[in-house]
Amino acid sequence: MYHTAALSTDNLAKEYFGDQGMLGYVAGVQRKEIRQGIACVKHQNMAGSDMWDDHKEYFSGEAALKAAGKDNTESVLILVGD
C-alpha cells in the first residue's frame, strides 16, 4: 500500500502542478473513481457534511456556506472531455 500511495501521489502532483492543472486530478483520479463506483468520490457526505450543514443553516439561515450546497464539487461532477 505504501508504494502504490506514494506512486499515485507523485503522479498526481506532477500532473496537478504541471501543465494539466486540475484536469490532472479529474482525468487521473476523479473519473476513475466515478467509473469504478468508488464511494469516496462522495466524500463530503461520507464525512458528515450534511449534518454540519443543517447546524450552519439553523444558525445562519440561507446565508450559511454549506459544504453540500449546490455549487460543491460533488454537485458539479462532470466527465469533461469524455
C-alpha positions as CSV (number, residue, x, y, z in Angstrom):
1,M,0.0,0.0,0.0
2,Y,2.7,2.5,0.9
3,H,4.4,2.2,-2.5
4,T,1.2,2.5,-4.5
5,A,0.1,5.5,-2.5
6,A,3.5,7.1,-3.0
7,L,3.4,6.5,-6.7
8,S,-0.1,7.8,-7.2
9,T,0.6,10.9,-5.1
10,D,3.8,11.6,-7.1
11,N,2.0,11.2,-10.4
12,L,-0.9,13.4,-9.3
13,A,1.4,16.1,-8.1
14,K,3.3,16.2,-11.4
15,E,0.1,16.5,-13.3
16,Y,-1.7,18.9,-11.0
17,F,1.2,21.3,-10.6
18,G,2.3,20.7,-14.2
19,D,0.6,21.6,-17.5
20,Q,-2.7,19.8,-16.7
21,G,-3.6,21.6,-13.5
22,M,-7.0,20.5,-12.1
23,L,-7.6,18.3,-15.2
24,G,-4.7,16.1,-13.9
25,Y,-6.9,15.3,-10.9
26,V,-10.1,15.0,-12.9
27,A,-8.6,12.7,-15.5
28,G,-6.2,10.8,-13.3
29,V,-8.4,10.3,-10.2
30,Q,-11.9,11.5,-10.2
31,R,-13.1,10.0,-13.5
32,K,-11.7,6.6,-12.5
33,E,-13.4,6.8,-9.1
34,I,-16.7,7.5,-10.7
35,R,-16.4,4.8,-13.4
36,Q,-15.4,2.2,-10.8
37,G,-18.1,3.2,-8.4
38,I,-15.7,4.1,-5.6
39,A,-17.7,5.6,-2.8
40,C,-15.0,8.1,-1.7
41,V,-15.9,10.3,-4.7
42,K,-18.8,11.4,-2.5
43,H,-16.6,12.1,0.5
44,Q,-18.4,15.2,1.6
45,N,-21.5,13.3,2.5
46,M,-19.4,10.4,4.0
47,A,-17.7,12.9,6.3
48,G,-21.0,14.2,7.7
49,S,-21.0,17.5,5.9
50,D,-24.8,17.3,5.5
51,M,-25.2,17.1,9.3
52,W,-23.0,20.2,9.9
53,D,-24.8,22.0,7.1
54,D,-28.0,21.5,9.0
55,H,-26.4,23.2,12.0
56,K,-25.0,26.1,10.0
57,E,-28.3,26.7,8.3
58,Y,-30.1,26.6,11.7
59,F,-27.9,29.4,13.0
60,S,-27.2,31.4,9.8
61,G,-30.3,30.7,7.7
62,E,-30.0,30.9,3.9
63,A,-26.7,32.8,4.2
64,A,-24.9,29.6,5.5
65,L,-22.0,28.5,3.4
66,K,-22.7,24.8,3.0
67,A,-20.3,22.1,2.1
68,A,-23.1,20.1,0.4
69,G,-24.6,23.2,-1.3
70,K,-25.5,23.4,-5.0
71,D,-22.0,24.6,-6.0
72,N,-19.9,22.0,-4.2
73,T,-17.6,19.6,-6.1
74,E,-19.9,16.6,-5.7
75,S,-22.8,18.5,-7.3
76,V,-20.8,19.6,-10.3
77,L,-19.1,16.3,-11.2
78,I,-18.9,16.2,-14.9
79,L,-16.9,13.9,-17.1
80,V,-15.3,16.7,-19.1
81,G,-13.6,15.6,-22.3
82,D,-15.1,12.1,-22.5
